[in-house]
């Protein structure tokens, strides 16, 4: 008998006192009994603790009395023990019916020789069975489990396959590779890693089967267990793939809950998806999830949280190259929600800033006139309600007009902005405007040479007029400052 032999004690709640005495008696003999009342710590999940203990125990003792015939946890535990017993050789001793008093033995246990603990030699016979049965062959059991897993996989019975794989992992440390001690540990580690990889894949297959049946809760549970296994064996690539699938499942679950107006549940699931996307560093998915959260939070009393979600959506709307990562209609919708909320709260300066950002995005998206309209709306609002932002909105409008080729209007706007920059002492803005005007001068000079080559006098005169005006504005901008440009 192994020094670490563990014995699982299954009993009806009414027999707790008798089983506690049995627990103490086993402890006195040097074996390790397991009893839910004694060995489950406060805060642990009762059901999963029992299942794990059954899988990891060397013996399962079904403690029987007149109370045992009732349907309940005892019957469920016996069923799990019978499943494990099928993975052993006929000669192995594992499941032992122990009669605490004269009573019937359940039909499922009738094939096993029981022991009457209330008889004089009952304890002696029980210990003989434990001493004899403690030497069952773990390698043979591992092989049986391997065959059983393959059979379940062929039948696409994923949950039984997972249960068999869990039991295989529990007995792996008992296998005996025949080599030097350090080599044994290496082989055990390799075996354990391979078994965990297989189990993770089984959980993934189970999750996929649950998704096909719209069992989203079951799919989430399986994906999370697969994620934990990948983390345990440091399979980072596998973990990232599972996290991506898990995040998508949470999103799908959120959508389902939102359809029946279960807003709190939907928000919780979107938040779970968001945490995973943040771990994965997926800006597009972060942006979309924040947008969906914002839409849901509009249905809740916490309106400011909805605005915050829309703002975070826009933070992730573009990549480092300036390319949009999410559909542009969602970007525009987010701007609309933010601007409406800011106007409703009379936070006009924040609304102006959003109009300017929206104008820039519209221009990048090729919607030039809409961009100019948004910039003009920012300017109109700043003049009426947020005069401290007139400069910013006028600068935005001038930039868009210039980039869209509407030079005459752009020069008008920049001339005004230059005067404002000077009066405000904003040197940074003044230099930015002058740099843009210098770029415009270079472009017009190229256009002028082309017009001269083509002999188009009308276009030449028009361009020259723009150049003269640009030079005038430039000199005014540099007036009183060093490094004025040469004509």
N, C-alpha and C positions, 0 to 999 in steps of 0.2 A: 504493500500500500504506500502511495506517495505521501511525502511529509505534508504536502499542501492540499491533500484531498478535501474537496468541498462537497457538502451534502445539502441539497435543497430540501427544505421541509414545507410541504404543501398540506394545508389543513383547513377545516371549517372554522369560522370565527368562534363558534361555541366551544371548540376544543383548545383554545389558546393556552389555558393553564397547563394542560397535559403536555402540549408541544413545547412549552417553555422549559418544562422539566427535562424533556428529551434533548432539547438544545443544550442545556447545561451539562447533561451527561456526556454528550458527544464532545463538548469542549474539554471536559476533564480527561478524555482519552487521547487528546492531541490532534483530532481532526477539526476541520472548520465547518461547523453547521451554518446554514443561511436561513434566516427567518425574517419576513418583512418587518415585523414589529421591532426587531433588534438591529437590523442591518440597513434599513433605508434611512438616510439622514434627513433631517428637516429641510424642506425646500426641494428635495429631489422629486422627480415625477414618478409616481408610484408604479404605474403600469409598465413603463419602459425599464425601470429598475428591476422589476420581477422578471421580465422577459430576458434581460441581460444575465441575470443570476441563473436562470434555468439553463441558458446556453452554456454558461461557463462552469456549471457544476459537474462533478464526476458522477454523482448519484442523485436520483430524484426519488424522494420518499413520499408516497401518497399516504398520509396519515388518515385512516378511515375510522368512522364511528357511525352511529345512527344519524348523525347530523350531516354526513357526507353525501347523502342521496339527494340533497337539495341542489337545484341548479344555481350556479354562481361561479365565483372566481376559481374555486377548487376544480370544477369540471373543465374550465378553460385551461388551467395550468396542466391538468392531466393530458389534455389533447395535445398541447405543445410538447410535453414529454414523450408522448407516443410518436409524434413526428420525428423527434430526435432519435428515438430508439430504432426506427426503421433504417437509420444510417449506420447501424452497428451490425456486427456479426451476431449470429444466433447464440453463440457461446458467451457473449459479453453480458455482464450484469450491470444494469444501469437503473432501471425503474423497479422499485421494490414497493409493493403494497404492504403497508404496516397497519394492522388492525389494533386500534387502541382499546377496543372492547368487542364483544361478540356482536357482529353486524354483517350485513350483506356486502359482497364485493361488487362494485359496478361492473357491468358487462364488459366494458373495454379493457378491464384489468384481469379478467378471469384466466387469460392465457399465462399469467405470471404467477409463480409460486409466492404466496404471501406469508407473512410472519405474524404470529399473534403475540404482541408485546405484553399482553396481560397474563400470558402463561409464564411458568417458572423459567423455562429456557429461552424465552422470547428474545431477550437482549443478547444472549450469547449467540444465538443463530443469526441475528441481525449483524453483529460485528463480524462473524465468520464470512457472511456474504460480502460485506464491505472490504474485508481483507482480501478475499478471493477475487472480487470483481474490480478492484482498483488497478489491476494490471492489464486492462483491455488495450488493444493495439491501436494507438492514435494514427499510425500510418495507414492502416487498413481503413479506419473510419474516414480519413482524409480522402482516400481514393473513392470510397463510396459516395462521399459528398460531391466530389468532382464529377462523377458519373451522373449524379442526381441533378446537379446544376446544368449540365449539358442537355439532359432530357427536358428540363423545364424551359430552357432557352429554345430548343427545337419546337416546343409547343407554344412558345410566346407567353408562357405563364411567368410573368416577371416578378410578382410578389413572392411566390414560392421559391423562385430562383434566388431572390435576395435573401430570404430566410436561410436557405442552405448555404449561401456564400458567407453570411454572418457567422454561422456555426463553424464553417471551415476556418475562418479567421481566428475564432476563439480557441481552436485546438492547434493551430499552427505552431505556437511556441513549444508544444509537446512533442513534435516530430524530432527524430534523431538523425541528422546527417552524420555519416560516419567519417570524420576527419579530425584534424587538430581543432582545439577549442576556438581559436580566432576564426578559423574557416567556418566552423559551425555557426557562429554569430553572423558571419557575412551571408551564408546561405539562408539563414532564417530571415534576415533583413530583406534579401532579394525575394524570398517566397512571400513575405508579408506585403512588400510593395506591389508585387504582381497580383496578389489576391485583392488588395485594396483598389488597384486599377480596374480589375475585373468587376468588383462590386460597384465602383463608381459608374461604370458603363451600364451595369444592370439598372442602377437607379435612373440613369438618363433614359434608358429604353422604357422603363416603367413610367417616367414622367411624360414621354412622348405618347405612350398609350393612353394615359389619363387625359392629355390634351385632346386627343382624337375623340374622347368621350365627353369633352367639356368639363372634366373633373379638375378644375383649376386648383383647388385647394390641395388635392393629392399630388398634382404636378409640382406645385411649389415645394411641398414637403420633400419629394424625391430629389428635386434639383438641389435643395439646400443640403441634403445629406451627401449628395455627390460632391458638392462644393467643399464640404468639410473634409471629405476623404482626400480630395486633390490637395487641399492645404496640408493635410497630415503628411502626405508623401512628397510634398513640395513639387507637385506637377502644376507649375504656374500657368503654362499654356492651356492645359486642360481646364484649370480653374477659371480662366478668363472666358473660355468658350461657354462653360456652364453658367457663369455669371451673366453673360449676354442673353442666353436662353431664359434664365430666371427673370431677368429684368423685363423681357418681352412678355413673359407669362404674367408678371405682376401688372403690366400695362393692360393686358387683355382682361385680367380679373377686374381691374379698376373700371374699364369700359362697361363690363357687364353690370357692376354694381351701380354705376352712374345711370344706366338705362332704366333702372327701377327706382331712381332717385334716392339711393342709399349713399348720400354725399360723403358722410364721414368715412365709410368703408372705402369708397373710391379714392378719397384723398390719401388715406393710409397706404393703399396699395401703390398709388403713384409715388408717394414719398419713398417707399421701399425700392421701387424701380429707379428713382432718382439717385439714391445712395449707391446703387450698383453702377449706374452710368458714371457717377463721379469717380468711383474706384477704377473704372475702365478708362477714364479720360476720354469720353465720347461727347464732344461739344454739341454735335447736332442733336443727339438724343437728349442731352441735358436741356437744350433749348426747347425742344418739342414737349418734353415732360413738364417743364416749368410753365409752358403755355397752357397745357391741359389742367395743371393745378390751378392756374389763375382763373380759368373758366369755371372750375368747380367751386373755388372759393368765393366767386361772385354770388353763389347760391347760399353762402353762409353769412353770418353777421359780421365777420372780420373782413370788411372791404379793403382796408390797407394792406392786408396780407395778399390779396388778389393782385393789387397794383405792384407789389414787390415781386411777385412771380412773373408778371409780364415784363418788368424791368430786367429781371435775371434772364428771361428768355432772350431779350435783345442783346444782352451782354455776350451771348454765345452764338449770335446769328451769323457771324462771319469768321472765316479762318484767318491765318496770319497773312495770307496773300490778298485778303479783301474779298474773297469769293463767298457768296451766300451759301450757308449750309442747310437752310430749311426753306420750304416754299415761301415765296415772297408775299403771297396773300396772308400767310400767318404773321409775317413781320408787320404788314400794314394793319392787320387786326390788333396786334399787340400795341402798336402806336395809338390806334384809335381808343383802345381801352384806357391807356395811361393818360392821354390828353383829356378825355372826357372826365376821368376821375380828378385830375388836377384842376380842371376848370370848375368842376362841381365843388371842390374844396377851396376854390378861389386862390389856388397856388399858381398864380399866373406866370411867375418867373420860371417855374418848372415846366409849365405847358409850353412856353416859348422855346425852351431848350429842346424839348421833344420835337417840336415842329422843325427846328433846324436840323436835328439828327435825321428826322424823317425825310427832309428835303435832300440831304446828302445821299441817303439810301435810294430814293427815287431816281436821282440822277445816275447813280451807279447801275441801277436796273434798266437804264435807257428810257425812263419816263420823264423826259426833260421838262415838258411844260408842267406836269404835275409837281415836279421838284421846285420849279420857280413859283408856282402857286403856293406851295407849302411855305417857302421862304417868305413870300409876301404876307402870308397869314401870320407868320411869326413877327414880322415887322409891324403889321397893323396892331396885333395884340400888345406888343411891347410899347408902342406909342400910346396905347389907350390905358394899359394896366401895369406895365412893368418897364418903366422908362430906363431903368438901370441896364436893361438888356437890348436897348435900341441898337447899340453899337454891334453886339454879337449878331443880331438878326440881319442888320444892314450888311455886315461883312459877309454873312452866309449868302445873301441874295446877290451881292456883287460877284462873289466867286462863281456861283452857278451861272449867272448871265455871261460871264467871261468864258467859262468852260463850254458853254453851249453856243458860243460864237455871236452872241448879241452884244457886240463891243460897245456901241454907243451908249446903251443903257448901263452896261457894266462900268464904263468910265464915269458916268454920272454918279452911280452908287459909290464907287471907290473914292471919288473926289470928296463926297460928303463924309465918308468913313475916315479918310485921311485927316480932315479937319477935326473930327471928333477924337481921333487918336492923339492928335497934337494937344487938344484942350485937356484931355484926360491924362496926358503924359504916359500913354501906353506905348513904350518904345518897341516892344516885341511885335505888337499888331502893326505899327507903322512900317517896320522892316518887312513884315510878311506881305503887306499890300504893295510896297514898292517893288519887292521881288516879283510879284505877279505881274505888275505893270511892265517891268523890264522884259519878262518873258513875252508879253504881248507885243512889245516893240520889236523883238527879234523875229517873231512870227510875221508881223506886218512888213518888215523889211524883205523877208523872203517872198512874200506875196507881191510886193512892189516890183521886185526884179522880174518875177514871172510875168506880171502885167506889162512891164516894159518890153520884155522879149516878144510878147504876143502883140504889142502895139495897141493895146486897149487903153486909150486916153481917159475914158470915163472912169474905168476901174482904178487907173493910176491916180487920178485926182481924188477919188473917194478914199483910197488907202492913205494918200498923203495927208489928207485932212485928219484922219484918225491918228496918224503918226505925230502930226503937229500937236494935236490935243494931248496925246499921251506924254509927249516930251514936256509940255507945259505943266501937266499934273505932276510928273516926276520931279521937275525942278522945284515946284511948289512944295512937294513932299520932302525934298532934301534941303530946302531953304533953312539956313541956320544950323545945318548939320554937316559934318565932314563927309568925305567920299561921295560927293555928288557925281552922277554919271556924266560922261562926255556925250555931246550931241552926236 
